[in-house]
Amino acid sequence: MHTYKGIPCMTGIAVGEALVMPRDVEHHIHRRQVAPDEAAREDEKCRAALAKAAEEIDREIEQLRGYGNDASEIFEFHKALILSPDLAQAIRTHILDGHMSAEYALFTAMRRWHEHFNGLNSQTAAQKVHDLVDVERRIMRHLVGGAMLGFGSLGREVVLVAHTLTPSQAASLRKTKIKGFATDIGGQTAHTAIMARAMAVPAVVGTGDLSLRIRGGQTVIIDGLKGLVIVDPDSATLEGYREQERRHRAAFDALVAERDLPAETIDGYQVEVLANIELPEEVEMALAMGARGVGLYRTEYLYEECHEPSEDMQYNVYHEVARSLGGRPCIIRTMDLGADKFAHEGQQDGERNPFLGSRSIRYSLQRPELFMVQLRAILRASVAGDVRILFPMISVVEELREAKRLLARAKEELAAGGIPFRPHIPVGIMVEVPSAALTVGQLAGEVDFFSIGTNDLVQYSLAVDRVNQRVAHLYQPGSPAIMHLLRHIIAVAQKLSKGVCVCGEMSADPRFVLLLLGLGLREYSVAPLAAPLVKHIVRSVSLAEAEAIAEKTRAMDTAEKCEAFMSERLAALVPNLM
């Protein structure tokens, strides 16, 4: 029996036979010239392949509707690459002027994109290169009539082990055939992890060189809670995990069955569980999973689909979301572009460290004409329901005041035009950088509520690039520093009677649900599929028990101790989840 440690990115247990995906699945393209009279035919073949690839992505996006918050964003980026006029023109030039074959023209054109992103020298850019490989494979498959490695034809359930998985490969996983997967590389926020959470497939990433150490057919256990991959387990371990797997499946079915029960502690304290969404279609799933509204509506996808979406386009989308919620909260975050989220290639401007550069509210304030369009659209949609505005990545009070000044100007413009809106729309900020966390008392005088973005708060507080595998082990939500910041934020918000919500990954992590409750949190915003789980955990404990857990962690000096303790208490209080 051999045990490998990785990074858990989707909780659950999977036991099965290993299917090892070979590392070398690239197409090997050789330089081939075509006669001038053949160039037109090659050009047409390539245009048809691009169209088929785009249509294929549209089908995959449709299949992902309602499966998560971030998965479709990945494929929208892929589609934008495929439909890029620059790519089409480059390929066409290589074919018609250089007399290259369609395959070699595509290969040559894609090399320029590879060079561009490699030249940016960042982990985010490295992820984009990974996306380019996936896109190139997809288009090439339609060109040559071959098939990428797929899993739909599997006749048995297996556990997939791979060096890495491209988004399209991950999307092809079927829970009826692929029970779980493990990869050599990746982090909690990498695309593979996003896809795993989107489709609720137990997964562990960042295992090192597991794919080289395992053979197809070996028995493998994926422990998506502890981040373990166990190869050739002994009989006792195997039987123990099979029982855990059965309990986990039964528990999930039970959670869904009780999704409409309130999130109320044993001793009667109410908690609100909201949903994180990014597409209007996800509202239906969020409500079906028992969420009480939308705590975080990401709007970036609009800018991925269209570089500068019009005011009417945005208004129609926001209005539909607010209307479909039927008066429930609808918290709309203004565009969080920059760093790993770009509306188009040109926005990057070669920033050496985009996570510390022109992103989020900084980008919005640098583009006030673009920002004002979104603010007016949100204000117009506010008449359809309980709409609230959330400004992301505020680091100093001056940024917040400037954003509010533009909001006031947007109100004046609408009023002058006789366009209805909600004049006293609530305004909140994301607390996701240390400066905001430490000055939350000062910021409280400027806002109605706070939303804690733990993904970035952990990243910026611990100086850990959350998409960099080399330091992934240092990305520790249970760090004493993070615990201190969370205590401070929640305590100050409560003292000043300001609403506070947690909308990052910690809010849906079973280990942290109890801790956050004990710290005083009364509002969680999670992926729709996680809502029944969070509500169940809240119903399983008293507030006193949660407060005792939070107090106990105060004295712990390492993230490892904190997280181990919370896992232990969770298993004791909510055993069916383990």
ABEGO torsion letter per residue (X at the ends): XBBBBBBBABBEBBBBBBBBBBABABBBBBBBBBBAAAAAAAAAAAAAAAAAAAAAAAAAAAAABGAEAAAAAAAAAAAAAAABAAAAAAAAAAAAAAGBBAAAAAAAAAAAAAAAAAAAGBAAAAAAAAAAAAAAAAAAAAAAGBBBBBAAABABBBBBBBABBBAAAAAABBAAABABBBBABEBAABAAAAAAAAAGBBBBBGAEAAAAABBBGBBBBBBAAAGBBBBGBBAAAAAAAAAAAAAAAAAAAAAAAAAABBBBBAAGBBBBBBBBBABAAAAAAAAAAGBAEBABBBAAAAAAABABBBAAAAAAAAAAAAAAAGGBBBBBBBBBBEEABBABAAAAGGBABAAABBBEAAAAAABAAAAAAAAAAAAAAAAAEBBBBBBBGBABAAAAAAAAAAAAAAAAAAAAAGBBBBAABBBBBBBABAAAAAAAAAAAAABABBBBBAAAAAAAAAGBBAABAAAAAABBAABAAAAAAAAAAAAAAAAAGBBBBBABAAAABAAAAAAAAAAGBABBBBBAAAAAAAAAAAAABBAAAAAAAAAAAAABABAAAAAAAAAAAAAAABAAAX
